[in-house]
Every structure is written in C-alpha cells, then in structure tokens.
C-alpha cells in the first residue's frame, strides 16, 4: 500500500498563505481534491510531488520525505495544470524523453504503451504546438504514466477535453484506482469528482474543510433541509398537503423542472408520510428524486460555512 501523508502542512508565498495547516492521508484508490480556483489545490499537489517544499509541516510517501528525494520521484507520475511543454517536439518525442529521464531499459516501448493507453498513438508524430488543449492533456498523462508509477497526481486533468475524451479518462482513472495505485486528482468541477472519486478531500481558502465520500459529507449538514423534486398528478394538492405536514419547511413550484421543490426538515418522517399523504388526497406520485445529494450542494455549503 502506497500512502501519501500530509501532516500540519502550510505553505506561504510572501504574505500570502496558500495552504494553512492541512493534514490528510491519501491512500490507494481514487481520491478527488475538490475546491474552487485559488483554494490551494495546485500548491498541495506540488508539495506532494516533491517539487515545492512546505513552509511548515511534513509531506511523506510511505514515511519518506518527498522533497528533493529522487527515489520518490521515480514512484510518482505528475500531470501539472500548466502546459509548460516543449512544443517543437512531437507527442512521441515528448513521451520518449520522459521515459529516458526515468532511465527505463526500453524507453521507446514504454512510450508506445503510454500513448496507446491514453489513445494518442494516432497523433504521436505531430508537433505539440498543433495539438488541441485536450490532446495536450492526454500526452501529459502519457508522460506521467510512462514509468508505471505507483502514485498519480493529476491537477485539473479534464481541462479542455471533449465529452468522449473526458469519459475515456474518467474510465482510465477509475481503472488505475482499482489496480491499487494511489491516484489523486484535483478539480473544481463537481460532477467530475462525484463520478470518479471513491474518496473526497475538500479544500476551501487553503484549509482542509471536509473528508469522506460526498454522501458522508452531506450527512454533516444537519442544519440544512434535504431538497427533493416531486412530480405528481396534482402538484397543487400535493403541495398543500405537504405544507400542512410538519416534515417540510417549504414547498415551491419549480417552473423550469415542472415539479415541486420540497424542503424536508424531518427526513425520516418525510419519506414515511409522503406515500400516505398522496393516497389520502388521491394524488398519484410520478417521481420523487433528491435534488441536492450531489457535490454541488456539499461544496456550496462548505464554502458558505
């Protein structure tokens, strides 16, 4: 098991505190690092990769410090957010160069495998300056995978990708997590994290705000109502019945969704009483779906807090 440990880590640039006393552990599987732009995600990833020292605290991989540790670098694959690439190279030359830097026995074979993994073989002989942003993201992924690392650190890896490319990379990241690699990727796009990560670390304004899967984090919000979208044969009658019941704080008509938006303050009572109320008032329920069991509601709550 390969584990990254971040213990009481802070990082400041002059008077700007980018990361403030963060402690977390990243283990095998896929972890999503969620936070808005400027939250400190990239700074954390650069410290995990050993390219940036912590101002205070420690960052270790299986107990060994990652800062200036060449042996650790050989176990880590990094996809940075910035496109600092030698664009006069072809995709093939760029990937082979990274394999050679890792001193692999057969760098060309390793580069071929990595480019095939990210579905970039078709464009391997084109110069990087002719690539789209999504293609550059994929060739950076190939360079990170070329030495078959145990740890993958991906900073906003889905930037610039079209829907098909995104789905392919999501599947690839899931597969690597299932293989036992330690994979961490950052994002401010909520559905990316929700669909791919089995575990989530939330960073807001440089601080560690929450940890767990998104449902576990959602359960922390005991002071917020659960929100449901409800469609029925008679929305007005159903709304009146729900308003009269103590399980709901309010019921609104959502014109865009053509449904009722129900704010349930007593979740257990609401799910039990809803079918009974529908029967009592002769209303047929067509759909009842939670509308805030997503990272969007979790994230908004944590930022607001």
N, C-alpha and C positions, 0 to 999 in steps of 0.2 A: 504493500500500500504506500503510495506516494502522497505526502501531505505537505501543504504549504501552511506555515504558522505565522500569523501576524500578531505581534504582542505589543500593545500600548504604543503603536506607531504614530508618529506625527511627522509632517513634512511642511516646512515653510520656505517661501521664496521672499527674502527681504521681510517686509512687514505683512505679507500675505500668507495666511495659513491655509494650505491646500488640503491637508489631511490632519485631522485633530483627534489624537488618542484613540486610534482604531485597533480593535482586537477581533480577529476572526480566524477560522481554520477552514481551509479549502482541501477537501479530500477527493478520492476517486469518484467518477461520475461527472455530471454536467452541473456547474454552478453558474447562475446568472448574477452579474453585478449590475444592479439597477440603480439609476439615479439620473437626475436632469443634467443637462450640459453645465459644466463647471462645478459638479459635485465632488470632484476629486478622483473619479474612476481611473482616468489615464495615469495619474500620479501613482495611485496604488498599484496598477499593473506594471508600471516601470520599476517600482521598488520590488515587486515580486519577481520580475525578470532579472534583477541584479544590475540594472542599468542606471539606477538612481539610489543614492544612499538615503536612509531615513535620517531625519534630523534628530529624532529620539525614538527609542524602541528598537525592536529586532524583527527581521524577516528571515525565516529559515525554511529550508526544504529538507525534510526528514532530519531535522536537528542541525543541519549545516547552514551557516550564513550564506546568503546568495550574493552579497555584494562583493564584486571582484573575485568571484570563485569560478574559474574556468571550467572545472569539472562539472559544476552545477549547470553552467550554460549548455553543456552537451546534452543535458536531460530536459531542456526547456525549448519549446517552439513558441515564437512570438510573432503575432500579426499586429503591427502597430496601426493606429488610426491614420497617421500621416503617411503620405505617399512619397517618402524620401527614397526614390529609386533612380538607378542609372538608366535613363530612358533611351539611351542609344543602344542598349543591349536588347537582344531578343528575349522572349519568355524562357526559351531553352537555356540561353547563356546565363540569364539571371539565376535560374534554379540550379544549374550545374555549379555556378560559382559558390552558391550557398552550401552545396554538397561538398565542394572542395575545401571550403573553410572549416567544415566539420571533420575533415581528414578521413572521409569514408573510403573504403577499399575500392569501390566501384562507383564513383560519383555520377557517371552518366546513367547507369542502371537505376540508381536511386532517384535521380531527377526524372527519368521516364516514368517510374512508378508514381511519383508525387504528382506529376502533371496529369497523368491518367486518372488519379484519384479525384482531382478537382475538375475534371473534364475540360482541360485546356490543351490537350495534345494537338487539336486542330489548328491552334494559333501559335504554336511554340516557336515557329520561325519568323514571326512578325516582331517588329520592334515594339518596345513597351510604350513609346510615345504614340503608337497607333491604337492602343487598347482603350476601351471604354473604362469607366471607373469600376464597374462590376468585374470586368476581366482582370484589372489590376488587383482587385481584392482577391480574386481566385489564385492568381500567380503568387501573391504574397503568402497565401495559405499553402501553396505547394512548397515554397521556400521554407516555411515553418515546419512542414511535415517531412522534409527530405531526409532527415536523420532519425526518423521514427521516435520522436521524443515521448517520454512518459507524461510530460506536462505540456499542455497547450494553453497559452494566454492570448486571447483574441479581443482586440479593442475595437468595438463597433464593427464587427466583421461583415455585416449585411449592408453596409453603406453602398449605395449606387447599384445594387443588384436588382435585376428584373424579377418578377414573381417566380419564374421557373428556376432561376439561379438560387433564389432565396430558399425555395423548397428543397433543392438538392443539398445546399449547405446545411440547412437545418437537419436533414436526414443524416448527413455525414457526421455532424457534431454529436447527434444522439448515438450513432453507431460507435463513435470513439469512446464516449462515456460508458457504453455497455461493455466495451472491451477492457475496461478497468483503468483507462487513462484518467488523469486529473485534468479536467477541462474547465476553464473559466472564461466566460465571455461577457463583455460589458455592453450595455445598451440603454438608451433612453426610450426605445420603442417597446411599449408594454407587451404587445402580443408576441413579440419575438421571445421574450424571456418566458412568458407563460407557456408557450408551445414547446420550448426546447429544454428548459432547465428543470431538473428534479429538485433543486435547492436554490434559494434566492438569498442574496445579501443586498440590503438596501442601504445606499449611502446618500445622505442629504447634507449639503453645505459642509462637506468634509468630515461629517460624523457618521458613525455606524448607527443607522436608525432602526433596523429590524433584521431578523434572520429566520429562515424556515421556508416551507412551501407557501404559496400565496394564500391557500385556504387557512393555514395556521396563522399567518399574519392577519388575515381578515378577522379571525376569531378574537384578536386582541382589541378589536374596535367595539367594545361592549357599550360605548356611549352613542353609537350610531345605529339607526334602524337598518334592517335589511330591506332592500328595494326589489320589488317584483313587477314584472309586466304581466298583465292579466287580460285575456281576451275571452269574451263570453257572448251568449246570445242576447243579453240585455245589460250593457255596461252601466247604464244609469241606475238600474235597480240594484245591481251588484255593488255599485259604489255606495249607494245609500245604506245597504245592509252592513258593509264593512266599516263605514264611518260610525255607525251606531255601536259597533263592537269595540271592546277595549284593547284588542290586539293590534290595532292600527293607529298611527299618529295622524295620517292624512292619506287621501286618495285623490290623484289628479288624472285628468284626461290628457293623454299624450297624443296630440293630433297627428304628429309625424308617424308614430308607430301604430296609430289607430287602435289604441289599447289603453287600459287603465294602468297608471303607475302607483303602486301601493307601497307605502312606507310602514313596514311591520315592526313595532317596538317589542312585541312579545312573540318571538319567532315560533316557539313551541305551540302556543295557543293558536297562532295564525294558521299553521299547517293543519291543525286538527279541526278548527272551526270552519275553514273555508268550504270544504265539501258539504258540510251540514247547512251552512247559510245558503249555498247555491240550491240545494234540494228544497229547503224551506221556502224560498222565494221563486221557485220554478225557473231557475236560470241554469242554462247548460254552459259548463266551462269548456272552452276550446283549447286554451293554452295558459299555463302558469309557469313562468320562467324567471329565475333570478337575473336581475339586470346589473348587479354590482358585484357579483362573485368573479371579478377579474382584477388583474393587477392595476387597472386604471383607477378603480376605487381605492385600492390599498395605497397606491402611490399618492393620490390626491390627499388622502387622509394623513399620511406620514409627512408630506410636505407642509400641510396645513398645521400640523402639530409642532 
